[in-house]
Structure formats: structure tokens, C-alpha cells
Amino acid sequence: MTMSSNDAIRWDEKYQDERYHTYSEPRQFLIDHTHYLPPCGMALDVAMGLGGNARYLCERGLSVLGVDISGVAVQRAKCNFPAIMAVQADLNHFYLPPARFDVIINFFYLQRNLIPELIRALRPGGLFLIETMTKQMLEIKPDISPDVLLATYELREMFSNLEIITYFEGWTNSRENHPRAVASLAARLPMEKCKGER
Ligand SMILES: C[S@@+](CC[C@H](N)C(=O)[O-])C[C@H]1O[C@@H](n2cnc3c(N)ncnc32)[C@H](O)[C@@H]1O
């Protein structure tokens, strides 16, 4: 069994568990950046989960493609929020068309080799919102694999070719009110950047 099929099974099991129902709420970082969203256009929700963030974007006029490896999550998102174009796929093997999306959101899923592809998939002027956990998290949860945690300033470095609107590293509270060490970034692809420069 591959790593990705293990992930699909693990996440399917989580999403069948009632305790994960809060995953259908939009993330606070997305809500805080509502005023940066365009009134229409195409958005991509990377590792969408139950669709709370995708729904939030749909309700603000965007057409949203949500991708997740969990069939349970995709099925629930489709059922609860039919406006989302929800696709079950492994992001390790997913073709992203260049310069297609006006907004890309990526919450609590870290696939480092995907970030340059995602940046290429942004339209000039497009908005990128990303938030995920940092290695500081090991102070309270030493069992998390360090591979899925960001190093200090790593996120800012990954997006150094974009115009950074917001950057934060530190402790916040999760939706379940647990302390969580995160890095959050909102950035825009400059209008004048052409594909070759990205
Ligand atoms: C912590 S959840 C975050 C969900 C959502 N972005 C949110 O903000 O609530 C991580 C998500 O990544 C998805 N995932 C894990 N590995 C994946 C892969 N290889 N391809 C696509 N999705 C994946 C899981 O199914 C899960 O929904």
C-alpha cells in the first residue's frame, strides 16, 4: 500500500468520526482576508476537507474547485455544498493548469513540492492564502512528524517572489480551542510577473 492510500484511509476514518465535524467551518485566516477576495473568478481549495472554506468562497461569488484525497470528505462536501466542484484526487499526482486560478487556498496541508506548481497555477494578480503548523508544535506534540511542519520563516521564503500581504508565525487557538503553532501567509502574484519568471 502506498503512503497516499494510507493517508486516504486515515482521513476517511477521521471524517467518519463526529469529533471532526468542525472541519466544515471556514478558517479564521480566510475570514480575516475576505476583503482581499475578488467578487468572481476561479478558486482552488487544496486539500479541501469537508468543504467549509470552499463553501465560504462559493458564497462570495467564486467558482470553486476543491480537491481532497478522502472520498468521505469529498462526498460530504458535494452533498452539503453542491456548488463546490469537489474532486477526489491525490495531490501528489494532480495536474494543475498554469495561470488558471484567481484565488488559491491551502489550509493545514503541507506538500512542499506542490507549492511552486500552485504558484504557477495562479493568474497574475491572484491571491494565495496558506496556513499550516510549524515545528514549534513539537513543544506540545512531540509525536508529530517534523516533515509536515514548517521551519522558522520557511513559508515566507517559499513565497518570496510574491507580494506578501500578511505574514504571521506564532501560537493561535484551533477551532477546537487547542493551542496551535502556525505560520500564515496571504500573498498576491504581481500583475507584471510573466510565467517564465515564476
Ligand atoms: C488537516 S486537513 C485540512 C482540511 C482543510 N483544508 C481545512 O482547512 O479544514 C488535511 C486534509 O488533507 C487531505 N490530504 C491528505 N493527503 C492528501 C493528498 N495526498 N492529496 C489530497 N489531499 C490530501 C486530507 O484528506 C485532509 O482533508
The ligand as an ORCA input file, in Angstrom:
! r2SCAN-3c Opt
* xyz 0 1
  C      -5.885     18.924      8.320
  S      -6.965     18.534      6.994
  C      -7.288     20.155      6.378
  C      -8.595     20.253      5.661
  C      -8.991     21.655      5.220
  N      -8.012     22.251      4.342
  C      -9.257     22.556      6.392
  O      -8.756     23.669      6.438
  O     -10.007     22.158      7.276
  C      -5.841     17.863      5.777
  C      -6.523     17.369      4.515
  O      -5.560     16.935      3.577
  C      -6.115     15.851      2.840
  N      -4.999     15.117      2.204
  C      -4.015     14.410      2.819
  N      -3.162     13.908      1.901
  C      -3.631     14.300      0.669
  C      -3.184     14.103     -0.672
  N      -2.084     13.394     -0.940
  N      -3.901     14.658     -1.671
  C      -5.030     15.368     -1.419
  N      -5.499     15.606     -0.172
  C      -4.803     15.082      0.868
  C      -6.852     15.056      3.904
  O      -7.811     14.182      3.374
  C      -7.461     16.177      4.743
  O      -8.757     16.525      4.295
*
